[in-house]
Amino acid sequence: MGSVQTPIGIRSSALLETSCGYLLQELQMIWDEVGDDQFEREKVLLDIEQECLDVYRRKVDNANISRARLHQELADSEAEFTHLLLLLDERSLTGRPEKMAGTLKEQLESIAPALTEMRIRKEERVKQFRAVQGQIQKISAEIAGQSEYNDLSSNVLVNGNDLSQKKLEEYQNELQRLQNEKIERLQKVENYISMIRSLAAMLGTDSSLIITKVHPSLNVLSGLSKNISDSILEKLSSTVRSLEADKKAWLEKLHQLGKALTNLWNLMDTPQKDRVRFSNVTALISLSSEDISTPGSLTLDIIQQAETEVRRLDQLKASKMKELFLRKQIDLEEICKRSHMEIPSRLEMESIMKLMNSGEIDHADLLTSMNKQITQAQEEASSRKAIMEKVEKWILARDEERWLEEYSRDDNRYSVSRGAHKNLRRAERARVMVNKIPALVDMLIAKTKSWEEERKKPFLYDEVPLFAMLEEYNLLRKERDEEKQRQREKKKVQNQVPVGQENVFVLRPSTSSKRLSDRSLNGGFNNATPVDRKSSLGIQQLVSTPINTPQQSISLLKESKKEHHTKIISRSRFAFHPGDDSASVVSSFSGPFSP
């Protein structure tokens, strides 16, 4: 037999009616048996009804409270969900139902997963904020120089009123900026440390002590995080500036020492092998502070060694001044002799030597003046070189011309004898050279004029004006050519005389030479200056005397000009007067040499 399932409310009501009726019947039976009156029975029934009402009322109240609580929970859940959406700046959540239906418990169950998801998101967002803000505080503390910062993310206070992604990005941007600043500061610190190490290596000091003195964390061996605060950067910058100032000061000191060494070496002609030891010092003279980066190039030891060497050379200088002066004097005389320029007076040099021995003249200034004179003499010799080469050619050509004249007067020059063919070849070469003499002399005159106009002084060859020598040579050559022409004409006339009278008109071989000498001495240079007249005497001897070498020609000129040489010596800039002081000697000695 099948049973029909009835609703729970109907079953409860039927069961209640059945149990209450059964109990009421049982109660009626008890009352009948006991004999209670009707009033008592009514009172008991009323009490029973009142108690039943109270029970129902309590149940209904409890049910209402439970329903209100569910409504409140549902409202709170929706409010919390909405708040989390706003807090996290989320527009919506995919898992949240758009429209809720069903009982309150069903609605709560439908919103619970979305609310849980939002709560999880909030916790994650808070963790992100805490991590970012913790990094920001840590880097800020490092930049501020707070090396004892406690890196505990749990201690970071997160503002729970704004957990949006936008706010998080702002914190992340701030963190990125601080990280970039930290990187830049670390790079600055590393650059400063590198500069300190480089400068310390050049100056020969311990870089680790310098760096540790700035801050212990900057030392690699400390194991601490590098302090990158503004104060540390300023200390590092100040340390670098101080080291650079020391570098410049020490370099300037080495510049002075290097120049002093170079001057002393040059002053005393120190051999190159003795200079090698301090070549590292002299090599710095032309370098600036920015050009030097070699470790150990500017140490105090190098400075002290250079100072010691300068003191030693200063002490040695005084004993070598006399030797150096004599050596430079010899060099100057050799330059003057090679270029046939005026040689300084021996008397004046001896006077200067006496001043040196007495200490009345500064050795360094004197040698500097000597060096200047040598330089000027070398420059003068260089400017005379082209003219001197032409003069030597002219003298050689003049010797060949003289030999050719003697050879032409030799009646046996065409005879068959030993060596005659060599003389013939030499005569041919001599004629070629002699034919070039006029052009050579004209070129020498032009070059000499140009040189004298440029230098504003005469060109002297062994104290004789070269221009006067050349002009006189041209005049003598012209007179000689005219004399030869007259001789040729006389010879033609003699050849027309009868043979019987031929011996009457024979000319002596020396007539032309004698007439040339008399003419040149008496009528050639009546209007010339004393120097020109003396040079003419030398030229005449040079022309009329058989000389084989240029040196012999020059010696004749010098012998013929003894008186003029004495006057030039007396007018020389190097003349020393006993009444002059040492300063006047140095000033007169510092003038250029005239050739």
Backbone hydrogen bonds, N-H to C=O, Kabsch-Sander energy under -0.5 kcal/mol:
donor,donor_aa,acceptor,acceptor_aa,energy
5,Q,3,S,-0.6
11,R,7,P,-2.6
12,S,8,I,-2.4
13,S,9,G,-2.3
14,A,10,I,-2.9
15,L,11,R,-2.9
16,L,12,S,-2.5
17,E,13,S,-3.1
18,T,14,A,-3.0
19,S,15,L,-2.9
20,C,16,L,-3.3
21,G,17,E,-2.7
22,Y,18,T,-2.4
23,L,19,S,-2.6
24,L,20,C,-3.0
25,Q,21,G,-2.8
26,E,22,Y,-2.4
27,L,23,L,-2.5
28,Q,24,L,-2.6
29,M,25,Q,-2.4
30,I,26,E,-1.9
31,W,27,L,-2.7
32,D,28,Q,-2.8
33,E,29,M,-2.2
34,V,30,I,-2.8
35,G,31,W,-4.0
36,D,31,W,-1.4
41,R,37,D,-1.8
42,E,38,Q,-2.3
43,K,39,F,-2.2
44,V,40,E,-2.3
45,L,41,R,-2.1
46,L,42,E,-2.6
47,D,43,K,-2.2
48,I,44,V,-2.5
49,E,45,L,-2.5
50,Q,46,L,-2.6
51,E,47,D,-2.7
52,C,48,I,-2.2
53,L,49,E,-2.4
54,D,50,Q,-2.4
55,V,51,E,-2.4
56,Y,52,C,-2.4
57,R,53,L,-3.0
58,R,54,D,-2.6
59,K,55,V,-2.2
60,V,56,Y,-2.9
61,D,57,R,-2.8
62,N,58,R,-2.8
63,A,59,K,-2.4
64,N,60,V,-2.7
65,I,61,D,-2.7
66,S,62,N,-2.6
67,R,63,A,-2.5
68,A,64,N,-2.9
69,R,65,I,-2.7
70,L,66,S,-2.2
71,H,67,R,-2.5
72,Q,68,A,-2.8
73,E,69,R,-3.1
74,L,70,L,-2.8
75,A,71,H,-2.9
76,D,72,Q,-3.6
77,S,73,E,-2.8
78,E,74,L,-2.4
79,A,75,A,-2.9
80,E,76,D,-3.3
81,F,77,S,-2.7
82,T,78,E,-2.6
83,H,79,A,-2.8
84,L,80,E,-2.9
85,L,81,F,-2.3
86,L,82,T,-2.3
87,L,83,H,-3.2
88,L,84,L,-2.7
89,D,86,L,-0.6
90,E,85,L,-3.4
96,R,93,L,-1.2
107,Q,103,T,-2.4
108,L,104,L,-2.7
109,E,105,K,-2.5
110,S,106,E,-1.8
111,I,107,Q,-1.8
112,A,108,L,-1.6
115,L,111,I,-2.2
116,T,112,A,-2.6
117,E,113,P,-2.4
118,M,114,A,-2.2
119,R,115,L,-2.2
120,I,116,T,-2.3
121,R,117,E,-2.4
122,K,118,M,-2.3
123,E,119,R,-2.3
124,E,120,I,-2.5
125,R,121,R,-2.7
126,V,122,K,-2.9
127,K,123,E,-2.3
128,Q,124,E,-2.3
129,F,125,R,-2.8
130,R,126,V,-2.9
131,A,127,K,-2.7
132,V,128,Q,-2.8
133,Q,129,F,-3.1
134,G,130,R,-2.2
135,Q,131,A,-2.2
136,I,132,V,-2.5
137,Q,133,Q,-2.7
138,K,134,G,-2.3
139,I,135,Q,-2.9
140,S,136,I,-2.6
141,A,137,Q,-2.2
142,E,138,K,-2.3
143,I,139,I,-2.8
144,A,140,S,-2.2
145,G,141,A,-0.6
145,G,142,E,-0.9
146,Q,141,A,-3.3
147,S,145,G,-1.4
149,Y,146,Q,-1.0
151,D,149,Y,-0.8
152,L,150,N,-1.8
153,S,151,D,-0.5
155,N,152,L,-1.3
156,V,153,S,-1.5
158,V,156,V,-0.6
160,G,158,V,-0.8
162,D,159,N,-1.0
163,L,87,L,-1.3
165,Q,88,L,-0.6
168,L,164,S,-2.1
169,E,165,Q,-2.5
170,E,166,K,-1.9
171,Y,167,K,-2.2
172,Q,168,L,-2.5
173,N,169,E,-2.8
174,E,170,E,-2.4
175,L,171,Y,-2.6
176,Q,172,Q,-2.7
177,R,173,N,-2.6
178,L,174,E,-2.4
179,Q,175,L,-2.7
180,N,176,Q,-2.5
181,E,177,R,-2.5
182,K,178,L,-2.7
183,I,179,Q,-2.5
184,E,180,N,-2.7
185,R,181,E,-2.7
186,L,182,K,-2.8
187,Q,183,I,-2.7
188,K,184,E,-2.6
189,V,185,R,-3.0
190,E,186,L,-2.9
191,N,187,Q,-2.9
192,Y,188,K,-3.0
193,I,189,V,-2.8
194,S,190,E,-2.8
195,M,191,N,-2.7
196,I,192,Y,-2.8
197,R,193,I,-2.6
198,S,194,S,-2.5
199,L,195,M,-3.0
200,A,196,I,-2.9
201,A,197,R,-2.3
202,M,198,S,-2.1
203,L,199,L,-2.5
204,G,200,A,-1.0
205,T,200,A,-2.5
207,S,205,T,-0.7
210,I,206,D,-1.3
211,I,207,S,-2.7
212,T,208,S,-2.6
213,K,209,L,-1.9
214,V,210,I,-1.3
215,H,211,I,-2.0
218,L,215,H,-1.6
219,N,216,P,-1.4
222,S,219,N,-1.5
223,G,220,V,-1.0
228,I,142,E,-0.7
230,D,143,I,-0.7
233,L,229,S,-2.3
234,E,230,D,-2.4
235,K,231,S,-2.2
236,L,232,I,-2.9
237,S,233,L,-2.6
238,S,234,E,-2.6
239,T,235,K,-2.5
240,V,236,L,-2.5
241,R,237,S,-2.5
242,S,238,S,-2.3
243,L,239,T,-2.5
244,E,240,V,-2.7
245,A,241,R,-2.4
246,D,242,S,-2.4
247,K,243,L,-2.6
248,K,244,E,-2.6
249,A,245,A,-2.7
250,W,246,D,-3.1
251,L,247,K,-2.5
252,E,248,K,-2.7
253,K,249,A,-2.2
254,L,250,W,-2.4
255,H,251,L,-2.7
256,Q,252,E,-2.3
257,L,253,K,-2.5
258,G,254,L,-3.3
259,K,255,H,-2.7
260,A,256,Q,-2.5
261,L,257,L,-2.9
262,T,258,G,-2.7
263,N,259,K,-2.8
264,L,260,A,-2.5
265,W,261,L,-3.1
266,N,262,T,-2.9
267,L,263,N,-2.4
268,M,264,L,-2.2
269,D,265,W,-0.6
270,T,265,W,-2.3
274,D,271,P,-0.8
275,R,271,P,-0.6
275,R,272,Q,-0.9
276,V,272,Q,-1.0
278,F,275,R,-1.0
279,S,276,V,-1.8
281,V,278,F,-0.7
282,T,278,F,-2.0
283,A,279,S,-2.0
284,L,281,V,-1.2
285,I,282,T,-1.3
287,L,284,L,-1.2
291,D,288,S,-0.9
292,I,289,S,-0.9
293,S,291,D,-0.5
296,G,201,A,-2.0
297,S,294,T,-1.5
298,L,202,M,-2.3
300,L,203,L,-0.6
303,I,299,T,-1.7
304,Q,300,L,-2.8
305,Q,301,D,-2.6
306,A,302,I,-2.6
307,E,303,I,-2.6
308,T,304,Q,-2.3
309,E,305,Q,-2.3
310,V,306,A,-2.5
311,R,307,E,-2.3
312,R,308,T,-2.2
313,L,309,E,-2.7
314,D,310,V,-2.4
315,Q,311,R,-2.0
316,L,312,R,-1.9
317,K,313,L,-2.1
318,A,314,D,-0.9
319,S,315,Q,-0.5
320,K,316,L,-1.0
320,K,317,K,-0.9
321,M,317,K,-1.0
324,L,320,K,-2.7
325,F,321,M,-2.8
326,L,322,K,-2.4
327,R,323,E,-2.2
328,K,324,L,-2.7
329,Q,325,F,-2.3
330,I,326,L,-2.3
331,D,327,R,-2.3
332,L,328,K,-2.6
333,E,329,Q,-2.5
334,E,330,I,-2.5
335,I,331,D,-2.2
336,C,332,L,-2.3
337,K,333,E,-2.8
338,R,334,E,-2.6
339,S,335,I,-1.6
340,H,337,K,-1.1
341,M,336,C,-3.2
342,E,594,S,-0.7
349,M,345,S,-1.8
350,E,346,R,-2.4
351,S,347,L,-1.8
352,I,348,E,-2.4
353,M,349,M,-2.2
354,K,350,E,-1.8
355,L,351,S,-1.9
356,M,352,I,-2.2
357,N,353,M,-2.3
358,S,354,K,-2.0
359,G,355,L,-0.9
359,G,356,M,-0.8
360,E,355,L,-1.7
361,I,355,L,-0.7
366,L,362,D,-2.2
367,L,363,H,-2.8
368,T,364,A,-2.4
369,S,365,D,-2.4
370,M,366,L,-2.4
371,N,367,L,-2.9
372,K,368,T,-2.3
373,Q,369,S,-2.5
374,I,370,M,-2.8
375,T,371,N,-2.6
376,Q,372,K,-2.7
377,A,373,Q,-2.8
378,Q,374,I,-2.8
379,E,375,T,-2.5
380,E,376,Q,-2.7
381,A,377,A,-3.0
382,S,378,Q,-2.4
383,S,379,E,-2.2
384,R,380,E,-1.5
385,K,381,A,-0.7
385,K,382,S,-0.6
388,M,384,R,-3.3
389,E,385,K,-2.3
390,K,386,A,-1.5
391,V,387,I,-2.5
392,E,388,M,-2.5
393,K,389,E,-1.9
394,W,390,K,-2.5
395,I,391,V,-2.8
396,L,392,E,-2.5
397,A,393,K,-2.7
398,R,394,W,-2.6
399,D,395,I,-2.2
400,E,396,L,-2.2
401,E,397,A,-2.3
402,R,398,R,-2.3
403,W,399,D,-2.6
404,L,400,E,-2.5
405,E,401,E,-2.0
406,E,402,R,-2.1
407,Y,403,W,-2.8
408,S,404,L,-2.4
409,R,405,E,-1.5
410,D,406,E,-0.5
410,D,407,Y,-0.9
411,D,409,R,-0.7
413,R,410,D,-1.2
415,S,412,N,-1.2
417,S,415,S,-1.1
420,A,417,S,-1.7
423,N,419,G,-1.7
424,L,420,A,-2.0
425,R,421,H,-2.2
426,R,422,K,-2.5
427,A,423,N,-2.7
428,E,424,L,-2.1
429,R,425,R,-2.3
430,A,426,R,-3.1
431,R,427,A,-2.4
432,V,428,E,-1.8
433,M,429,R,-2.2
434,V,430,A,-3.1
435,N,431,R,-2.3
436,K,432,V,-0.8
436,K,433,M,-0.7
437,I,433,M,-0.5
437,I,434,V,-1.1
440,L,436,K,-2.4
441,V,437,I,-3.1
442,D,438,P,-2.6
443,M,439,A,-2.4
444,L,440,L,-2.4
445,I,441,V,-2.7
446,A,442,D,-2.4
447,K,443,M,-2.7
448,T,444,L,-2.8
449,K,445,I,-2.7
450,S,446,A,-2.4
451,W,447,K,-2.6
452,E,448,T,-2.8
453,E,449,K,-2.7
454,E,450,S,-2.0
455,R,451,W,-2.6
456,K,452,E,-1.9
457,K,452,E,-0.9
460,L,458,P,-0.8
461,Y,464,V,-3.7
462,D,340,H,-2.2
462,D,460,L,-0.6
463,E,595,P,-0.5
464,V,461,Y,-1.0
466,L,459,F,-3.2
469,M,465,P,-1.8
470,L,466,L,-2.6
471,E,467,F,-2.7
472,E,468,A,-2.7
473,Y,469,M,-2.2
474,N,470,L,-2.3
475,L,471,E,-2.2
476,L,472,E,-2.9
477,R,473,Y,-2.8
478,K,474,N,-2.4
479,E,475,L,-2.7
480,R,476,L,-2.6
481,D,477,R,-2.5
482,E,478,K,-2.3
483,E,479,E,-2.7
484,K,480,R,-2.5
485,Q,481,D,-2.1
486,R,482,E,-2.3
487,Q,483,E,-2.4
488,R,484,K,-2.5
489,E,485,Q,-2.2
490,K,486,R,-2.6
491,K,487,Q,-2.4
492,K,488,R,-2.0
493,V,489,E,-2.0
494,Q,490,K,-2.6
495,N,491,K,-2.2
496,Q,492,K,-0.8
496,Q,493,V,-0.8
497,V,493,V,-0.5
497,V,494,Q,-1.2
501,Q,498,P,-1.1
502,E,499,V,-1.5
504,V,501,Q,-1.0
505,F,501,Q,-0.8
505,F,502,E,-0.8
506,V,503,N,-1.0
511,T,508,R,-1.7
514,K,510,S,-2.7
515,R,511,T,-3.3
516,L,512,S,-2.5
517,S,513,S,-2.2
518,D,514,K,-2.9
519,R,515,R,-2.6
520,S,516,L,-2.4
521,L,517,S,-2.3
522,N,518,D,-2.6
523,G,519,R,-2.2
524,G,519,R,-0.9
528,A,525,F,-1.0
533,R,529,T,-2.8
534,K,530,P,-2.3
535,S,531,V,-2.2
536,S,532,D,-2.2
537,L,533,R,-1.7
538,G,534,K,-1.7
539,I,535,S,-2.4
540,Q,536,S,-2.6
541,Q,537,L,-2.2
542,L,538,G,-2.3
543,V,539,I,-2.3
544,S,540,Q,-3.2
545,T,541,Q,-2.2
547,I,545,T,-0.8
553,S,549,T,-1.5
554,I,550,P,-2.5
555,S,551,Q,-2.3
556,L,552,Q,-1.8
557,L,553,S,-1.9
558,K,554,I,-2.6
559,E,555,S,-2.3
560,S,556,L,-2.3
561,K,557,L,-0.7
561,K,558,K,-0.6
562,K,559,E,-1.0
565,H,561,K,-2.9
566,T,562,K,-2.2
567,K,563,E,-1.7
568,I,564,H,-2.3
569,I,565,H,-2.4
570,S,566,T,-2.0
571,R,567,K,-1.5
572,S,569,I,-1.0
575,A,572,S,-1.5
580,D,577,H,-2.1
585,V,581,D,-1.3
586,V,582,S,-2.2
587,S,583,A,-2.5
588,S,584,S,-2.4
589,F,585,V,-2.3
590,S,586,V,-1.4
591,G,588,S,-1.0
